[in-house]
Each structure stands twice: as C-alpha cells, then as structure tokens.
Amino acid sequence: MKQIFLLRHAKSDWDNLNQQDFDRPLAKRGIKEADLLSKHIKEKHYLIDKVLCSSALRTKQTFDICSDGFNFPIKNATYSEDLYFGNCDAITNFIQNLDEALSSILIIGHNPTMHLLLERLIDRSIKKFPTCSLAEISIENTWKDLSLKKCTLKSFIKSKELKS
C-alpha cells in the first residue's frame, strides 16, 4: 500500500499588500497552525519517503515547521514552481513516475490545486480544504498504476481541530 499526504500551506500574512504573492510569508496564526500540526503528525508517527514542496515562501515555511513532525530532513525536500502555479495533471504525472521503492510522499502546495487533486484522487467532493490541513490518502496500486478515483481518504486533519 502507498500513501499520499497533501498539505496546504498554513495561513499567510497579508499585511503588505504590495508584496508579490510568491514571496508572501506565514502569518503569526499560520506559524501557530503549522506548529500544532507538526506536533500532531509526530504523535501519529507518520513516515515520509519523499517530499515535493512548492517553492513559494509560505509553503517552504510550512514545511520547515512541519518537517520535524514528519522526521524528514528539510534539505532532502524537492522544491518546484509547478506546485505554485497549480496543475493537477503535472502532480499526478510526478506521482506516477515515483520510484516504486518509496512508500509515501508528502506534497505541500496551494489551493485550489490541493483541493482539486484531493477530490480527483478520492472521487468525492470535499467542502473545503482550509489552510494547514493535511489529507492522508492510501492507494493499493503501484505509483505508475495510480488511478484517479481509486484512492481512499484515510484522514483529513484541519488545523482548527487541533488543540494548543
């Protein structure tokens, strides 16, 4: 069985309206959300073999905070602008080309891509994919045989549900 974790970046800071969206940092609330999620992840003992993260600042900061929970070295993550621009087909293709020796992947990105990808993978509508939420998806096939609509949503953790 393979696992896909989809993580939407934590709440971003909108204080500087002249700032480029790509360079938008996390808000104080976002830092707190990511820290709570990291602690939750650590308690669940999730194991990640590979990380694909948007190269936007807020996604990198979210992963920097959550990497400890996943026990995954920040330096081993792969960063991609493709995740910033949002293309579900490109992400699906990336997953299908993963080394079969890998058991799990974490993808950190943005809405609407994370939301749409989750719905495509599990073939059902999700009302909302809030900031700093983590979807855990299992697939029974190989990566190359990843079939949209054939995955199972094992858990969907929303940061507002976590206790400080």
C-alpha positions, 0 to 999 in steps of 0.5 A: 500500500502507498500513501499520499499526504497533501498539505496546504500551506498554513495561513499567510500574512497579508499585511503588505499588500504590495508584496508579490504573492510568491514571496508572501510569508506565514502569518503569526496564526499560520506559524501557530497552525503549522506548529500544532500540526507538526506536533500532531503528525509526530504523535501519529508517527507518520513516515515520509519517503519523499517530499515535493514542496512548492517553492513559494515562501509560505509553503517552504515555511510550512514545511520547515515547521512541519518537517520535524513532525514528519522526521524528514530532513528539510534539505532532502525536500524537492522544491518546484514552481509547478506546485505554485502555479497549480496543475493537477495533471503535472502532480499526478504525472510526478506521482506516477513516475515515483520510484516504486521503492518509496512508500509515501510522499508528502506534497505541500502546495496551494489551493485550489490545486490541493483541493482539486487533486484531493477530490480527483484522487478520492472521487468525492467532493470535499467542502473545503480544504482550509489552510494547514490541513493535511489529507492522508490518502492510501492507494493499493496500486503501484505509483505508475498504476495510480488511478484517479478515483481509486484512492481512499481518504484515510484522514483529513486533519484541519488545523482548527481541530487541533488543540494548543 
